Amino acid sequence: MSIYDDHLQANAANFVPLTPVSFVERSAEVFGDLPAVVHGARRYTWAQTRERSARLAAALRSLGVGRQHTVTQMLTNTPEMIEAHYAVPALNAVLNTLNTRLDAPLLAWQMNHCETAVLITDREFSPVIAEALRLMKAEHGRVPVVIDVCDSEYTGAGERVGTHEYEALLAAHEPLRRLEAPASEWDAIAVSYTSGTTGNPKGVVTHHRGAYLNAVCNAATWTMPHFPKYLWTLPLFHCNGWCFPWTVAMLGGTHVCLRKVEAKAMLDAMREHGVDHYCAAPIVHNLLINAPAEWRTGITQQVRGLVAGAAPPAAMIEGMAKIGFDITHVYGLTEVYGPAAVAVKRERWADLSLSEQARLNSRQGVRYVLQEGMTVLDPQTMAEVPADGQAMGEIMFRGNIVMKGYLKNPEATALAFAGGWFHTGDLAVMEADRYVKIKDRSKDIIISGGENISSLEVEDALYRHPAVMACAVVARPDPKWGETPLAYVEIKPGATVTAEELVAHCRQLLAGYKVPRAIRFEEIPKTSTGKIQKFQLRERAKSASAIE
């Protein structure tokens, strides 16, 4: 034993497990009088937000929620979603945020897979949730406790489907004395579902340590000041809002909630509330570029945005610069808590043309400061490719901001971590300055409006039509969504079917955003063994997009 081991063990005074919940307690203690949440007419300070979160935690505990129980949210970007991100981890329970665009069968499958104990759901989604709950009971025998949120800013239809109403439940419980840290920082904090290459969702399990570190990284990467005014344009169901619920808490900032993402609503919020930071997929930034110039009148503060979710066109970054918005490009995946790499801007780039600056900023960049490793490796040899901008390899990460693994899927976990690195499946080159640039996607995933679509899942739906003999789905460039699914189809001899009929068929099997936007009845290129050559179809798709 070393002299530095003798009587120098970790104890309650010198070691506390890392958890982002601690940021909430600190801001309530130090900045309790400052604004924390703005939503329509509702305003909450940090002291009030902490109290509401502690009341929610107490209520969930009374419903039997404890360590590593799953609490699912089907919510938009509202105060209740933010409060869940503070309350659930404080019970050492696990957040499961549902994509509000999914259909009932997939929602039911996911909630059953992660063994949802409690579901918090907005009235807007009552029809699809009611069907998902029916399927859960019929197919899986699982019936979670349901809490309805009646949001003050929602004026549409939607019946309550649960046994509890959110505000009444909070009022009925005294707040917990403290939002506690877990016994182990390695405990799960969230499970988020992501499309796999086969179309089967995988539950990405993340931990308290990684969420804490990535929240800090967000601030460091963006050089965010204290008290930012952060606009929620990024769905909070995406990788737990890329850990920004906790970043904003760390900095004593203000969450400006936005129930629906529209250009005018975004710009109005920026003007009214002094918003200076927001995150979004390229499609949302394009909304602002194409908005009437007069909508930006009165926005005098510097607005800074992060772009991720799909590789941004250089033209988009250039367009944002022209309207005076400062854009930083980050890259990552659900498996690395959202962003884990950034195209760090260099001072010397300021002397370059705007178009060249945009090209440099559109790269995936370098690792986050607290991510231990990011590089481009040959997946067969695990050797790093030369930094020549030509040699292709796979982007890989390692470090504390990498998932625990895939829930109930040890085979996929082992494959993802083969060789001691997390394999992203994104093919890229490393340029001379060691900035990474994606060149292709090895998993045939289509990214549409920041959402992942498995081409194989769409193909499976098409193959279910009796007239389809062969099909292949690839991404087609789209000026609004970035990419949309384009299907190439060969019909069985003697069969007839129209594009409209196939689209209608797909709508019965897929969530709306996964349905092909176009179908082409053409011969599909194949190898001598019958393997479809998708690279040729991708080239066709680019050409087709250019002439339409």
DRENLO-362607 format. One record per residue (C-alpha): residue in one letter; x, y, z. Coordinates in Angstrom, 3 decimals, m for minus. Example, Ala and Ser with C-alpha at 12.3 -4.5 7.8 and 13.67 -1.06 7.14 Angstrom:
// residues 2
type | X | Y | Z
A | 12.300 | m4.500 | 7.800
S | 13.670 | m1.060 | 7.140
***
This chain:
// residues 548
type | X | Y | Z
M | 0.000 | 0.000 | 0.000
S | 1.275 | 3.454 | m0.912
I | 1.596 | 6.231 | 1.650
Y | m1.052 | 8.027 | m0.441
D | m3.511 | 5.169 | 0.151
D | m3.175 | 4.962 | 3.916
H | m6.168 | 6.613 | 5.701
L | m6.892 | 8.698 | 2.557
Q | m10.053 | 6.954 | 1.391
A | m13.097 | 8.555 | m0.181
N | m15.749 | 9.630 | 2.309
A | m18.886 | 11.748 | 2.483
A | m16.823 | 14.918 | 2.955
N | m14.546 | 14.506 | m0.074
F | m16.508 | 12.437 | m2.600
V | m20.058 | 12.877 | m3.888
P | m21.414 | 11.072 | m6.967
L | m21.778 | 13.413 | m9.916
T | m25.364 | 14.160 | m10.914
P | m26.811 | 17.109 | m12.860
V | m29.577 | 17.387 | m10.263
S | m27.042 | 19.178 | m8.072
F | m27.151 | 22.128 | m10.484
V | m30.842 | 22.628 | m9.682
E | m30.228 | 22.696 | m5.943
R | m27.401 | 25.216 | m6.369
S | m29.381 | 27.585 | m8.594
A | m32.341 | 27.463 | m6.206
E | m29.978 | 28.243 | m3.320
V | m27.937 | 30.974 | m5.028
F | m30.238 | 32.357 | m7.732
G | m33.613 | 31.518 | m6.201
D | m35.081 | 34.910 | m7.079
L | m34.037 | 34.795 | m10.738
P | m36.331 | 33.632 | m13.563
A | m36.027 | 29.937 | m14.394
V | m39.003 | 29.145 | m16.646
V | m41.165 | 31.220 | m18.986
H | m44.176 | 29.613 | m20.660
G | m47.001 | 31.761 | m21.964
A | m48.365 | 33.623 | m18.955
R | m46.588 | 31.328 | m16.500
R | m43.393 | 32.460 | m14.768
Y | m41.332 | 30.472 | m12.262
T | m38.195 | 31.499 | m10.412
W | m35.437 | 29.021 | m9.620
A | m36.775 | 28.635 | m6.094
Q | m40.243 | 27.885 | m7.462
T | m38.932 | 25.504 | m10.119
R | m36.944 | 23.610 | m7.523
E | m40.024 | 23.398 | m5.275
R | m42.274 | 22.182 | m8.111
S | m39.679 | 19.570 | m9.080
A | m39.387 | 18.446 | m5.444
R | m43.184 | 18.181 | m5.206
L | m43.213 | 16.052 | m8.363
A | m40.489 | 13.850 | m6.908
A | m42.521 | 13.414 | m3.715
A | m45.634 | 12.571 | m5.719
L | m43.783 | 9.997 | m7.814
R | m42.333 | 8.442 | m4.681
S | m45.853 | 8.112 | m3.278
L | m46.768 | 6.205 | m6.444
G | m44.012 | 3.698 | m5.754
V | m41.248 | 5.128 | m7.942
G | m37.765 | 4.379 | m6.660
R | m34.266 | 3.468 | m7.791
Q | m34.051 | 2.526 | m11.475
H | m37.811 | 2.571 | m12.050
T | m38.753 | 4.057 | m15.423
V | m40.830 | 7.242 | m15.616
T | m41.923 | 8.007 | m19.169
Q | m42.833 | 11.450 | m20.565
M | m45.011 | 12.141 | m23.610
L | m44.659 | 15.918 | m23.463
T | m43.761 | 18.913 | m25.580
N | m41.305 | 21.589 | m24.435
T | m43.269 | 22.715 | m21.390
P | m42.409 | 23.387 | m17.729
E | m43.619 | 19.890 | m16.827
M | m40.985 | 18.318 | m19.083
I | m38.247 | 20.412 | m17.483
E | m39.497 | 19.545 | m13.992
A | m39.437 | 15.840 | m14.851
H | m35.758 | 16.172 | m15.798
Y | m35.082 | 17.444 | m12.285
A | m37.477 | 15.272 | m10.256
V | m37.035 | 11.814 | m11.778
P | m33.216 | 11.617 | m11.445
A | m33.518 | 12.916 | m7.874
L | m35.350 | 9.673 | m7.047
N | m32.603 | 7.694 | m8.790
A | m35.325 | 6.734 | m11.265
V | m34.876 | 6.701 | m15.050
L | m36.197 | 9.233 | m17.569
N | m37.777 | 7.924 | m20.775
T | m38.808 | 10.737 | m23.105
L | m41.036 | 9.637 | m25.973
N | m40.823 | 11.031 | m29.478
T | m44.184 | 12.762 | m29.893
R | m44.231 | 11.897 | m33.615
L | m44.353 | 8.122 | m33.117
D | m47.381 | 5.897 | m33.668
A | m49.197 | 3.876 | m30.992
P | m47.637 | 0.424 | m31.671
L | m44.105 | 1.769 | m31.388
L | m44.938 | 3.810 | m28.288
A | m46.440 | 0.721 | m26.682
W | m43.405 | m1.380 | m27.602
Q | m40.966 | 1.135 | m26.159
M | m42.869 | 1.614 | m22.896
N | m43.109 | m2.136 | m22.441
H | m39.440 | m2.662 | m23.296
C | m38.238 | m0.181 | m20.662
E | m40.934 | m1.346 | m18.195
T | m42.582 | 2.033 | m17.701
A | m43.944 | 2.405 | m14.166
V | m45.413 | 5.905 | m14.542
L | m46.366 | 7.852 | m17.667
I | m46.697 | 11.661 | m17.679
T | m48.592 | 12.709 | m20.813
D | m49.982 | 15.885 | m22.363
R | m53.658 | 15.992 | m23.369
E | m52.647 | 16.779 | m26.954
F | m51.468 | 13.192 | m27.331
S | m54.441 | 11.521 | m25.659
P | m55.697 | 9.664 | m28.772
V | m52.366 | 8.013 | m29.609
I | m51.530 | 7.407 | m25.941
A | m54.944 | 5.828 | m25.284
E | m54.305 | 3.397 | m28.132
A | m50.738 | 2.738 | m26.957
L | m51.991 | 1.972 | m23.449
R | m54.627 | m0.386 | m24.875
L | m51.937 | m2.215 | m26.843
M | m49.655 | m2.389 | m23.817
K | m52.368 | m4.052 | m21.769
A | m53.540 | m6.387 | m24.542
E | m50.146 | m7.450 | m25.857
H | m47.855 | m7.087 | m22.862
G | m50.113 | m7.066 | m19.809
R | m48.506 | m3.844 | m18.575
V | m50.571 | m0.947 | m17.188
P | m48.507 | 2.052 | m15.976
V | m49.831 | 4.756 | m13.688
V | m50.794 | 7.709 | m15.905
I | m50.558 | 11.407 | m14.994
D | m52.283 | 13.913 | m17.292
V | m50.794 | 17.324 | m18.019
C | m53.350 | 20.026 | m18.866
D | m50.963 | 22.653 | m20.213
S | m52.132 | 26.255 | m19.918
E | m50.966 | 26.968 | m23.465
Y | m52.775 | 24.066 | m25.126
T | m56.228 | 24.987 | m26.410
G | m56.990 | 21.943 | m28.547
A | m58.994 | 18.813 | m27.881
G | m57.864 | 15.847 | m25.863
E | m59.483 | 13.904 | m23.059
R | m57.673 | 12.899 | m19.894
V | m56.542 | 9.278 | m20.025
G | m54.950 | 8.934 | m16.578
T | m55.972 | 8.649 | m12.951
H | m54.027 | 11.722 | m11.802
E | m53.850 | 15.354 | m12.948
Y | m50.384 | 16.909 | m12.766
E | m51.088 | 20.179 | m10.916
A | m53.444 | 18.543 | m8.440
L | m50.846 | 15.856 | m7.740
L | m48.161 | 18.470 | m7.031
A | m50.489 | 20.401 | m4.745
A | m51.226 | 17.255 | m2.759
H | m47.598 | 16.606 | m1.810
E | m45.057 | 18.489 | 0.255
P | m41.746 | 18.933 | m1.609
L | m38.836 | 16.667 | m0.820
R | m36.347 | 18.317 | 1.505
R | m33.610 | 17.913 | m1.097
L | m33.134 | 16.647 | m4.651
E | m30.605 | 13.934 | m3.850
A | m27.673 | 12.431 | m5.723
P | m27.772 | 8.711 | m6.556
A | m25.750 | 6.202 | m4.593
S | m23.662 | 5.627 | m7.724
E | m22.988 | 8.096 | m10.529
W | m22.929 | 5.058 | m12.855
D | m26.642 | 4.495 | m12.242
A | m28.904 | 5.039 | m15.224
I | m30.399 | 8.514 | m15.579
A | m32.260 | 7.983 | m18.870
V | m33.170 | 5.507 | m21.579
S | m33.733 | 6.967 | m25.054
Y | m34.781 | 4.975 | m28.084
T | m33.007 | 5.292 | m31.399
S | m33.659 | 3.582 | m34.720
G | m31.266 | 0.770 | m35.523
T | m30.122 | m0.431 | m38.914
T | m32.818 | m3.108 | m38.874
G | m35.560 | m0.710 | m37.846
N | m35.775 | m2.271 | m34.365
P | m35.468 | 0.480 | m31.743
K | m32.591 | 0.259 | m29.314
G | m32.804 | 1.671 | m25.806
V | m29.746 | 3.822 | m25.176
V | m29.012 | 3.861 | m21.442
T | m27.082 | 6.864 | m20.127
H | m25.790 | 7.584 | m16.617
H | m25.609 | 10.467 | m14.130
R | m21.855 | 11.004 | m14.596
G | m22.140 | 11.387 | m18.354
A | m25.148 | 13.715 | m18.129
Y | m23.309 | 15.898 | m15.607
L | m20.157 | 16.081 | m17.717
N | m21.979 | 16.755 | m20.976
A | m24.003 | 19.530 | m19.349
V | m20.707 | 21.148 | m18.359
C | m19.296 | 20.519 | m21.843
N | m22.220 | 22.328 | m23.456
A | m21.389 | 25.481 | m21.509
A | m17.648 | 25.192 | m22.127
T | m18.058 | 24.434 | m25.827
W | m20.362 | 27.373 | m26.375
T | m18.616 | 29.653 | m23.827
M | m22.077 | 30.242 | m22.399
P | m22.233 | 33.057 | m19.831
H | m24.149 | 32.997 | m16.561
F | m27.901 | 33.600 | m16.842
P | m28.454 | 32.704 | m20.525
K | m31.938 | 33.071 | m21.992
Y | m32.373 | 29.680 | m23.670
L | m35.204 | 29.038 | m26.169
W | m36.519 | 25.466 | m26.353
T | m36.690 | 24.869 | m30.100
L | m34.870 | 21.539 | m29.727
P | m37.332 | 18.809 | m28.668
L | m36.651 | 17.832 | m25.077
F | m37.355 | 14.232 | m26.111
H | m34.165 | 14.299 | m28.215
C | m31.363 | 12.904 | m26.025
N | m32.900 | 14.706 | m23.028
G | m32.584 | 17.998 | m24.875
W | m28.873 | 17.231 | m25.433
C | m28.425 | 17.693 | m21.649
F | m29.343 | 21.395 | m21.885
P | m32.026 | 21.191 | m19.148
W | m29.097 | 20.680 | m16.790
T | m26.751 | 23.147 | m18.539
V | m29.298 | 25.941 | m18.112
A | m29.728 | 24.978 | m14.457
M | m25.968 | 25.036 | m13.918
L | m25.769 | 28.613 | m15.235
G | m28.879 | 29.952 | m13.492
G | m30.402 | 30.661 | m16.896
T | m33.977 | 30.978 | m18.101
H | m35.835 | 28.227 | m19.964
V | m38.075 | 29.917 | m22.523
C | m40.574 | 27.209 | m23.465
L | m42.005 | 26.910 | m26.952
R | m44.796 | 24.430 | m27.475
K | m44.683 | 24.593 | m31.264
V | m41.658 | 25.491 | m33.373
E | m42.553 | 28.159 | m35.917
A | m40.374 | 30.960 | m37.270
K | m42.547 | 33.832 | m36.058
A | m43.003 | 32.315 | m32.599
M | m39.250 | 31.822 | m32.293
L | m38.429 | 35.376 | m33.354
D | m41.172 | 36.833 | m31.168
A | m39.745 | 34.960 | m28.160
M | m36.266 | 36.218 | m28.950
R | m37.531 | 39.777 | m29.010
E | m39.850 | 39.570 | m25.990
H | m37.615 | 37.559 | m23.653
G | m34.156 | 38.528 | m24.862
V | m33.351 | 34.977 | m25.951
D | m29.656 | 34.640 | m26.758
H | m29.188 | 30.857 | m27.182
Y | m31.068 | 28.032 | m28.901
C | m30.341 | 24.637 | m30.494
A | m31.928 | 23.059 | m33.554
A | m31.625 | 20.812 | m36.579
P | m30.785 | 22.519 | m39.912
I | m34.454 | 22.664 | m40.925
V | m35.277 | 24.990 | m38.003
H | m32.394 | 27.339 | m38.795
N | m33.640 | 27.452 | m42.386
L | m37.028 | 28.609 | m41.102
L | m35.327 | 31.701 | m39.695
I | m33.269 | 32.316 | m42.835
N | m36.409 | 32.271 | m44.971
A | m38.580 | 34.304 | m42.596
P | m39.506 | 37.884 | m43.611
A | m36.823 | 40.334 | m42.510
E | m39.371 | 42.458 | m40.624
W | m40.018 | 39.562 | m38.221
R | m36.478 | 40.082 | m36.898
T | m37.029 | 43.771 | m36.160
G | m36.252 | 44.631 | m32.554
I | m33.911 | 41.697 | m31.922
T | m30.824 | 43.645 | m30.931
Q | m28.976 | 41.064 | m28.825
Q | m26.488 | 38.607 | m30.304
V | m28.319 | 35.321 | m30.845
R | m26.228 | 32.169 | m30.854
G | m27.413 | 28.826 | m32.168
L | m26.124 | 25.284 | m32.172
V | m26.861 | 23.143 | m35.218
A | m26.887 | 19.342 | m35.112
G | m29.085 | 16.377 | m35.991
A | m27.856 | 16.273 | m39.591
A | m24.785 | 17.545 | m41.387
P | m25.638 | 21.204 | m42.107
P | m25.165 | 22.514 | m45.625
A | m22.506 | 25.225 | m45.758
A | m25.153 | 27.419 | m47.398
M | m27.262 | 27.221 | m44.235
I | m24.410 | 28.353 | m41.987
E | m23.620 | 31.138 | m44.445
G | m27.282 | 32.152 | m44.543
M | m27.449 | 32.420 | m40.755
A | m24.317 | 34.560 | m40.725
K | m25.933 | 36.925 | m43.233
I | m28.894 | 37.564 | m40.894
G | m26.534 | 38.138 | m37.959
F | m26.952 | 34.852 | m36.060
D | m23.810 | 33.136 | m34.787
I | m23.969 | 29.386 | m35.501
T | m21.796 | 26.633 | m34.060
H | m21.930 | 23.115 | m35.488
V | m21.887 | 20.174 | m33.071
Y | m22.038 | 16.475 | m33.842
G | m23.006 | 13.392 | m31.931
L | m25.550 | 10.648 | m31.422
T | m27.971 | 9.533 | m28.754
E | m25.283 | 7.080 | m27.607
V | m22.991 | 9.990 | m26.668
Y | m25.676 | 12.111 | m24.942
G | m26.311 | 14.169 | m28.072
P | m23.420 | 16.465 | m29.024
A | m19.949 | 15.146 | m28.218
A | m17.937 | 16.920 | m30.910
V | m17.798 | 20.489 | m32.163
A | m16.439 | 22.421 | m35.128
V | m14.405 | 24.753 | m32.901
K | m14.011 | 28.108 | m34.617
R | m10.479 | 29.424 | m35.008
E | m9.551 | 33.116 | m35.008
R | m7.592 | 32.828 | m38.232
W | m10.744 | 31.753 | m40.060
A | m12.069 | 35.316 | m39.719
D | m9.803 | 36.417 | m42.586
L | m11.286 | 33.834 | m44.951
S | m14.270 | 34.317 | m47.240
L | m17.710 | 33.741 | m45.736
S | m18.225 | 30.684 | m47.928
E | m14.923 | 29.141 | m46.795
Q | m15.765 | 29.873 | m43.148
A | m19.098 | 28.138 | m43.684
R | m17.357 | 25.106 | m45.199
L | m14.992 | 24.820 | m42.246
N | m17.824 | 25.257 | m39.753
S | m19.930 | 22.568 | m41.448
R | m17.448 | 19.862 | m40.468
Q | m18.172 | 17.540 | m37.551
G | m15.040 | 18.840 | m35.854
V | m13.158 | 17.656 | m32.761
R | m14.132 | 16.041 | m29.459
Y | m15.831 | 17.864 | m26.601
V | m13.381 | 18.980 | m23.929
L | m14.496 | 16.305 | m21.430
Q | m14.838 | 13.520 | m24.012
E | m11.650 | 11.458 | m23.793
G | m11.375 | 10.354 | m27.389
M | m12.771 | 10.921 | m30.884
T | m11.066 | 9.844 | m34.062
V | m11.542 | 8.109 | m37.404
L | m10.497 | 4.457 | m37.400
D | m10.452 | 1.638 | m39.906
P | m13.185 | m0.570 | m38.380
Q | m11.390 | m3.736 | m39.483
T | m7.893 | m2.975 | m38.171
M | m8.851 | m0.297 | m35.580
A | m5.936 | 1.761 | m36.895
E | m6.354 | 5.531 | m37.199
V | m6.662 | 6.752 | m40.782
P | m4.201 | 9.362 | m42.074
A | m5.239 | 12.988 | m41.521
D | m5.219 | 13.667 | m45.253
G | m8.883 | 14.387 | m45.970
Q | m8.981 | 11.357 | m48.285
A | m8.702 | 8.112 | m46.323
M | m12.137 | 6.911 | m45.206
G | m12.856 | 5.349 | m41.833
E | m15.496 | 5.254 | m39.122
I | m15.955 | 7.950 | m36.478
M | m15.442 | 6.485 | m33.007
F | m15.683 | 7.857 | m29.464
R | m14.480 | 6.782 | m26.042
G | m14.775 | 8.369 | m22.639
N | m17.178 | 9.276 | m19.872
I | m19.719 | 10.794 | m22.248
V | m20.596 | 7.457 | m23.842
M | m23.672 | 5.391 | m23.005
K | m23.730 | 2.466 | m20.589
G | m25.055 | 0.338 | m23.457
Y | m28.298 | m0.813 | m25.067
L | m31.109 | m1.927 | m22.755
K | m31.686 | m5.716 | m22.816
N | m29.440 | m6.029 | m25.891
P | m26.002 | m7.368 | m24.926
E | m25.150 | m8.378 | m28.491
A | m25.693 | m4.870 | m29.856
T | m23.789 | m3.397 | m26.901
A | m20.779 | m5.646 | m27.484
L | m20.780 | m4.805 | m31.183
A | m20.998 | m1.071 | m30.521
F | m18.013 | m1.213 | m28.136
A | m15.811 | m3.618 | m30.141
G | m12.123 | m2.795 | m29.803
G | m12.643 | m0.452 | m26.854
W | m14.304 | 2.328 | m28.855
F | m17.916 | 3.270 | m29.527
H | m18.618 | 2.727 | m33.230
T | m20.886 | 5.446 | m34.637
G | m21.420 | 3.874 | m38.058
D | m20.661 | 7.227 | m39.690
L | m18.008 | 7.106 | m42.389
A | m15.690 | 10.096 | m42.467
V | m12.270 | 11.501 | m43.266
M | m9.907 | 13.387 | m40.975
E | m8.506 | 16.582 | m42.446
A | m5.006 | 17.922 | m41.852
D | m6.088 | 19.941 | m38.786
R | m7.634 | 16.732 | m37.369
Y | m11.162 | 18.032 | m37.833
V | m13.508 | 15.239 | m38.889
K | m15.821 | 15.448 | m41.903
I | m18.584 | 12.898 | m42.564
K | m18.644 | 11.531 | m46.108
D | m21.303 | 8.828 | m45.928
R | m23.489 | 6.862 | m43.539
S | m22.751 | 3.190 | m43.145
K | m26.097 | 2.348 | m41.586
D | m28.399 | 3.681 | m44.315
I | m30.120 | 5.918 | m41.802
I | m32.025 | 8.852 | m43.287
I | m32.027 | 12.020 | m41.169
S | m35.152 | 14.041 | m41.883
G | m35.685 | 17.214 | m39.887
G | m33.291 | 15.879 | m37.274
E | m35.213 | 12.593 | m36.934
N | m33.615 | 9.224 | m37.718
I | m35.452 | 7.028 | m40.218
S | m34.296 | 3.468 | m40.864
S | m34.415 | 2.808 | m44.605
L | m34.817 | m0.893 | m43.840
E | m37.925 | m0.221 | m41.768
V | m39.493 | 1.683 | m44.664
E | m38.475 | m1.065 | m47.087
D | m40.093 | m3.640 | m44.816
A | m43.361 | m1.715 | m44.969
L | m43.198 | m1.543 | m48.768
Y | m42.465 | m5.243 | m49.022
R | m45.704 | m5.914 | m47.163
H | m47.647 | m4.761 | m50.231
P | m48.501 | m7.727 | m52.449
A | m47.519 | m5.918 | m55.661
V | m43.950 | m5.105 | m54.601
M | m41.236 | m7.434 | m55.855
A | m38.169 | m5.407 | m54.876
C | m37.585 | m2.053 | m53.267
A | m34.855 | 0.134 | m51.869
V | m35.148 | 3.346 | m49.887
V | m32.491 | 6.047 | m49.861
A | m32.223 | 9.644 | m48.741
R | m33.122 | 12.347 | m51.206
P | m31.859 | 15.890 | m50.545
D | m34.679 | 18.167 | m49.473
P | m34.388 | 21.957 | m49.039
K | m36.742 | 21.966 | m46.042
W | m36.133 | 18.681 | m44.199
G | m32.504 | 18.071 | m45.153
E | m33.355 | 14.564 | m46.334
T | m36.573 | 12.670 | m47.075
P | m37.137 | 8.995 | m47.945
L | m37.219 | 8.177 | m51.655
A | m38.336 | 4.663 | m52.597
Y | m37.335 | 2.771 | m55.712
V | m39.782 | m0.042 | m56.470
E | m39.985 | m2.970 | m58.874
I | m43.469 | m4.451 | m59.343
K | m44.244 | m8.159 | m59.605
P | m45.101 | m9.360 | m63.125
G | m48.796 | m8.875 | m63.828
A | m49.329 | m6.684 | m60.780
T | m50.374 | m3.037 | m60.802
V | m50.074 | m0.385 | m58.144
T | m49.795 | 3.391 | m58.091
A | m47.431 | 5.559 | m56.076
E | m50.411 | 6.973 | m54.208
E | m51.547 | 3.468 | m53.226
L | m48.100 | 2.589 | m51.900
V | m47.915 | 5.803 | m49.894
A | m51.349 | 5.069 | m48.399
H | m50.176 | 1.533 | m47.607
C | m47.099 | 2.870 | m45.811
R | m49.140 | 5.335 | m43.790
Q | m50.943 | 2.368 | m42.208
L | m47.646 | 0.862 | m41.033
L | m45.322 | 3.785 | m40.328
A | m45.214 | 7.054 | m38.421
G | m46.016 | 9.897 | m40.809
Y | m42.498 | 11.300 | m41.085
K | m41.139 | 7.891 | m42.173
V | m43.479 | 7.553 | m45.162
P | m41.692 | 7.973 | m48.541
R | m42.199 | 11.418 | m50.018
A | m41.678 | 10.026 | m53.519
I | m41.786 | 6.601 | m55.189
R | m40.070 | 5.732 | m58.466
F | m40.922 | 2.653 | m60.453
E | m37.505 | 1.806 | m61.883
E | m35.195 | m1.164 | m62.215
I | m33.047 | m1.427 | m59.115
P | m29.302 | m2.000 | m59.681
K | m28.001 | m5.224 | m58.128
T | m24.780 | m7.192 | m57.953
S | m24.421 | m10.612 | m59.551
T | m25.488 | m12.136 | m56.240
G | m28.633 | m9.992 | m56.098
K | m27.430 | m7.448 | m53.520
I | m28.944 | m4.028 | m54.120
Q | m26.362 | m1.361 | m54.921
K | m27.644 | 1.554 | m52.906
F | m24.752 | 3.811 | m53.774
Q | m26.064 | 3.970 | m57.342
L | m29.536 | 4.800 | m56.079
R | m28.145 | 7.600 | m53.938
E | m26.608 | 9.128 | m57.048
R | m29.916 | 8.777 | m58.862
A | m31.677 | 10.429 | m55.930
K | m29.364 | 13.433 | m56.064
S | m29.944 | 13.780 | m59.813
A | m33.690 | 13.374 | m59.411
S | m33.740 | 16.089 | m56.787
A | m31.896 | 18.452 | m59.060
I | m34.434 | 18.247 | m61.897
E | m37.631 | 18.468 | m59.851
***
